Amino acid sequence: MEEPRLFFNVMLHVGTLIAIVLVFWRDIREIPKGILAALGKNRGTSGLASGLWRSTQGRLAILIILGSVPIALMGFFFREILSYLFASPVFAGFMLMVTGTILWFTRGRSSDSKGMDEMGVIDTLIVGLGQGFALIPGISRSGITISFGLFRGMEREWSGKFSFLLAIPAILGALLMEFRMPSELSSQELFSTLAGTAVAVVVGYLSLRTLMHLVKRGNLAAFSYYCWGVGALTIFFFVRGPW
């Protein structure tokens, strides 16, 4: 395949974003309602910040904003280095094996009682730091953020949910940085783009549902074998070169 157009890649991310919104729509739609309610209740008072923190949806919004800080800073300051790393399939294969190792250490971890209400600023920043590390090619964004959440004692279901809620501003930020509407698009390119986006929505939705089911059951470590295998094959083929 020739190098795909940037617009096509961006639209695949749009499809992924749509899938996340569909799966977590109930949580997402309640966030602005909760924020507006907290603002109305504490309008004109000095306790606005604490009022938002005490509100369930206001607290969730604050956690998402805090958790997005690390990836924003890392993406801004290390963009050139990360672009260089993406040119090395061998490096990506090695980091995929690192992802597998991180997932492996989640095995046997019990589902602790730390939900959203018990989640602190440090917990949020550590999960957000994991999302920042996912800018490195080969590091799974969902894998590392869910793992870091489990390492911090978060409930399995909440760890998975927060991971993907945290993905929304990250994907939106990437779209704003990368989106460039092509000057012209042939009918074939338009059809390919729409088809790719539609497939990304469907596969993303089904994959996310399956992943959340596995996370609830504590089977995240099962993905380790896949990461190790694909990582090793990637290194082997690109080091060995064409047959």
CORSUL-V978728 format. One record per residue. N is the residue number from 1. RES is the residue in one small letter. PSI is psi in degrees with one decimal (999 if undefined). BURIAL is # if it has 24 or more other ideal C-beta (glycine too) atoms within 12 Angstrom, else .. Layout:
BEGIN
N:RES:PSI:BURIAL
N:RES:PSI:BURIAL
END
This chain:
BEGIN
1:m:143.0:.
2:e:162.0:.
3:e:122.6:.
4:p:151.8:.
5:r:145.9:#
6:l:-39.3:.
7:f:-40.1:#
8:f:-45.1:#
9:n:-43.1:.
10:v:-41.5:#
11:m:-29.2:#
12:l:-38.1:#
13:h:-36.2:#
14:v:-42.6:#
15:g:-41.8:#
16:t:-42.0:#
17:l:-41.3:#
18:i:-41.2:#
19:a:-42.7:#
20:i:-43.8:#
21:v:-39.3:#
22:l:-42.6:.
23:v:-39.7:#
24:f:29.1:#
25:w:-40.0:.
26:r:-41.2:.
27:d:-41.0:#
28:i:-43.3:#
29:r:-22.2:.
30:e:-17.9:.
31:i:-54.1:#
32:p:-33.5:.
33:k:-45.2:.
34:g:-39.3:#
35:i:-45.7:#
36:l:-38.6:.
37:a:-42.5:.
38:a:-38.9:#
39:l:-42.2:.
40:g:-36.9:.
41:k:-32.5:.
42:n:17.8:.
43:r:131.6:.
44:g:8.1:.
45:t:164.1:.
46:s:-6.4:.
47:g:27.0:.
48:l:-47.9:.
49:a:-45.0:.
50:s:-32.1:.
51:g:-41.7:#
52:l:-40.6:#
53:w:-35.2:#
54:r:-25.2:.
55:s:135.8:#
56:t:-51.0:#
57:q:-32.1:#
58:g:-40.5:#
59:r:-41.1:#
60:l:-42.7:#
61:a:-42.5:#
62:i:-42.1:#
63:l:-40.2:#
64:i:-41.6:#
65:i:-47.2:#
66:l:-43.0:#
67:g:-18.1:#
68:s:-12.3:#
69:v:-47.9:#
70:p:-44.9:#
71:i:-32.0:#
72:a:-44.7:#
73:l:-43.9:.
74:m:-39.2:#
75:g:-35.6:#
76:f:-45.6:.
77:f:-24.0:.
78:f:22.6:.
79:r:-44.8:.
80:e:-41.8:.
81:i:-43.5:.
82:l:-37.7:#
83:s:-36.6:.
84:y:-41.4:.
85:l:-31.8:.
86:f:-11.5:.
87:a:-1.6:.
88:s:99.7:.
89:p:-32.2:#
90:v:-43.3:#
91:f:-42.3:#
92:a:-40.0:#
93:g:-41.3:#
94:f:-44.4:#
95:m:-26.6:#
96:l:-35.8:#
97:m:-33.3:#
98:v:-41.3:#
99:t:-45.9:#
100:g:-39.1:#
101:t:-41.7:#
102:i:-44.4:#
103:l:-35.7:#
104:w:-36.0:.
105:f:-5.2:.
106:t:-9.7:#
107:r:142.0:.
108:g:-1.4:.
109:r:127.5:#
110:s:157.5:.
111:s:103.7:.
112:d:178.3:.
113:s:11.2:.
114:k:100.4:#
115:g:-158.9:#
116:m:-39.9:#
117:d:-27.2:.
118:e:-3.4:.
119:m:126.5:#
120:g:-179.4:.
121:v:-41.8:.
122:i:-43.8:.
123:d:-44.6:#
124:t:-44.9:#
125:l:-34.2:#
126:i:-43.9:#
127:v:-41.1:#
128:g:-35.8:#
129:l:-37.6:#
130:g:-40.3:#
131:q:-35.7:#
132:g:-41.0:#
133:f:-26.0:#
134:a:-6.9:#
135:l:-19.5:#
136:i:128.4:#
137:p:132.1:#
138:g:-16.4:#
139:i:121.6:#
140:s:123.4:#
141:r:-50.9:#
142:s:-39.9:#
143:g:-46.4:#
144:i:-35.7:#
145:t:-41.3:#
146:i:-41.3:#
147:s:-46.7:#
148:f:-35.9:#
149:g:-42.2:#
150:l:-38.0:#
151:f:-27.7:#
152:r:5.5:#
153:g:19.5:#
154:m:151.6:#
155:e:144.7:#
156:r:-48.8:#
157:e:-42.7:#
158:w:-36.8:#
159:s:-43.7:#
160:g:-41.8:#
161:k:-45.3:#
162:f:-35.1:#
163:s:-43.9:#
164:f:-27.7:#
165:l:-34.8:#
166:l:-23.4:#
167:a:-25.7:#
168:i:-54.2:#
169:p:-30.7:#
170:a:-45.6:#
171:i:-40.6:#
172:l:-41.1:#
173:g:-42.2:#
174:a:-38.9:#
175:l:-41.6:#
176:l:-34.6:.
177:m:-33.5:.
178:e:-19.3:.
179:f:123.6:.
180:r:114.2:.
181:m:121.0:.
182:p:146.3:.
183:s:-35.8:.
184:e:148.5:.
185:l:119.8:.
186:s:163.0:.
187:s:-35.8:.
188:q:-42.6:.
189:e:-38.3:.
190:l:-44.0:.
191:f:-44.2:.
192:s:-40.3:.
193:t:-45.8:#
194:l:-39.9:.
195:a:-44.3:.
196:g:-41.2:#
197:t:-43.2:#
198:a:-42.9:.
199:v:-39.2:.
200:a:-37.6:#
201:v:-50.5:#
202:v:-50.7:.
203:v:-39.2:.
204:g:-42.3:#
205:y:-49.8:#
206:l:-40.7:.
207:s:-41.1:.
208:l:-41.4:#
209:r:-44.1:.
210:t:-43.9:.
211:l:-44.4:#
212:m:-35.7:#
213:h:-43.0:.
214:l:-37.1:#
215:v:-43.0:#
216:k:-35.3:.
217:r:-6.6:.
218:g:28.8:#
219:n:23.7:.
220:l:-32.4:#
221:a:-16.1:#
222:a:-25.1:.
223:f:-11.3:#
224:s:-43.7:#
225:y:-39.4:.
226:y:-48.2:.
227:c:-43.8:#
228:w:-44.9:#
229:g:-50.0:.
230:v:-38.0:#
231:g:-44.6:#
232:a:-42.0:.
233:l:-39.3:.
234:t:-47.5:#
235:i:-43.6:.
236:f:-49.8:.
237:f:-39.2:.
238:f:-25.9:.
239:v:-40.4:.
240:r:-33.0:.
241:g:-176.2:.
242:p:146.0:.
243:w:999:.
END
